[in-house]
Amino acid sequence: VTATTGNAAGGSTSVGGAQAVDGVGMVNGYRTESAATLPSDVRARIDRRSRALGPGYQLFYEQPLVVTRAAGVHLFDERGNAYLDAYNNVASLGHNHPYVVEAITRQLQTLNTNTRYLQDSTVDCAEQLLATLPDRLDRVVFTCTGSEANDLALRICAAHTGARGVIVTANAYHGVTEAVAGISPSLGPGVDLAPFVRVVPAPDPRVAGSADAGAVASYMSAQVRAAADDLRRHGYGLSAFVADSVFSSDGVFAAPVPWLREVARTARAAGGLYVADEVQAGMGRLGDRWWGFERHDVVPDLVTIGKPLGNGYPVAAVALQHAVGEAFGSRARYFNTFGGSTVATAAASAVLTVLDRDDLVRRAAATGAHLRSLLTDQVAPLPGVGDVRGTGMFWAVEMSAAGIPDGARTRAVVNAMRAAGVLVSASGPAGNVVKIRPPLIFGRAHAEQLVDALATAIAGTAPSKEKA
Ligand SMILES: Cc1ncc(COP(=O)(O)O)c(C=O)c1O
């Protein structure tokens, strides 16, 4: 495999993807320039999909994968080929987990309605979730998606603070509604940020000038203070500092810790609340702790939870301190037709039960430690690898050439791994981070297969000549 070059936002074409604009905003997106290399049946499928689906959809990989079933850590294509799924943080217990499937099925056969009826199961689920969180977070509101959870969090913060301003990191992603797309700079220049949003740099120790947690805390606090001052001068005030606890779309920054505690204090001093977006970082993904913010020794005012909560069933939540929700609750009614439905909470309860029963957070830490040593030994020394970072079941391998981000090679590596039957993807503002997020049930042998495939893919690709 050789590195390919390609422009990040090429034109549109009707071959292999009618109306699709190539690669807008997604590093590892299928681009129509590779349509000619696809088997004719795959090309036909892409054309058909483009004719039926609305705008904005993207596919992964130069050769999009036709998937027909899954089990545990594997996805299967229609010929029965297995792909090791090292990217899917939704099916965090493994695909089609039998305990969760059984719980959902049984509930669907019994009762599925909404939160306007008294159902013990709704409260059971909320209590189960709260038991994993610090005591000060004592209420749960159910939503269907992470976007809805963040959207609601913004409303709750605005009601509590009487302010509007929001601070996020430079390449943050918080979701798809108008409100949260407006605080998601990673969607790119085609999506306007809200006028009351200010961005601070991602907590990259190289940008902060030190890998010391205290130094990163001071640097980030100064940035947040300046952003809050600017919001105040413009009449917005500070409502919320919203941070993905692992800074996924910023390129994955899990270390150093702790520094968020000091930044939360700064945000609160400016009148705002601290919202921990745990949609990616939460539920054991970072190993040894349930929640990403816990690694920072801080208790947020609100926590938003999504993706893995239903292991694939759409269920998400906001956890908050009771007092923080009062202003919102005194003014607004909250009803979400599907949010917190009987089946949704059955799914979430089953996931929480399995995480606990199978000690998966500890397993994520143990397999994560093995992954760390494999990546350090086999991948970090390879030419073209600029950085290896992460923790637990969330890893990033940054590709660069002479210090310049090498997004084209990153895409080549991701696609070579796909060809070798291992699924990962890419992220970061320059698209030069191989992003690795396996299910928590990954074992040592899976980690070894993953790292072997990664090392082989890197060795088999050349540095690109593409300018960053
Ligand atoms: C950090 C983060 N927050 C929020 C969301 C939005 O979640 P959803 O896609 O469930 O709306 C995502 C989704 O990728 C995310 O990564």
The ligand as an SDF file (V2000), in Angstrom:
LIG
                    3D

 16 16  0  0  0  0  0  0  0  0999 V2000
  -18.0730   13.7750   22.4900 C   0  0  0  0  0  0  0  0  0  0  0  0
  -19.3990   13.6070   21.8140 C   0  0  0  0  0  0  0  0  0  0  0  0
  -20.4580   14.2740   22.2820 N   0  0  0  0  0  0  0  0  0  0  0  0
  -21.6730   14.1530   21.7240 C   0  0  0  0  0  0  0  0  0  0  0  0
  -21.8800   13.3330   20.6210 C   0  0  0  0  0  0  0  0  0  0  0  0
  -23.2420   13.2410   20.0100 C   0  0  0  0  0  0  0  0  0  0  0  0
  -23.8100   12.0200   20.2840 O   0  0  0  0  0  0  0  0  0  0  0  0
  -24.9470   11.4210   19.3200 P   0  0  0  0  0  0  0  0  0  0  0  0
  -24.3020   11.0580   18.0330 O   0  0  0  0  0  0  0  0  0  0  0  0
  -25.4890   10.2510   20.0990 O   0  0  0  0  0  0  0  0  0  0  0  0
  -25.9800   12.4830   19.1420 O   0  0  0  0  0  0  0  0  0  0  0  0
  -20.8100   12.6120   20.1150 C   0  0  0  0  0  0  0  0  0  0  0  0
  -20.9980   11.7330   18.9500 C   0  0  0  0  0  0  0  0  0  0  0  0
  -20.0960   11.3160   18.2780 O   0  0  0  0  0  0  0  0  0  0  0  0
  -19.5360   12.7550   20.7150 C   0  0  0  0  0  0  0  0  0  0  0  0
  -18.4910   12.1050   20.2480 O   0  0  0  0  0  0  0  0  0  0  0  0
  1  2  1  0
  2  3  1  0
  2 15  2  0
  3  4  2  0
  4  5  1  0
  5  6  1  0
  5 12  2  0
  6  7  1  0
  7  8  1  0
  8  9  2  0
  8 10  1  0
  8 11  1  0
 12 13  1  0
 12 15  1  0
 13 14  2  0
 15 16  1  0
M  END
$$$$
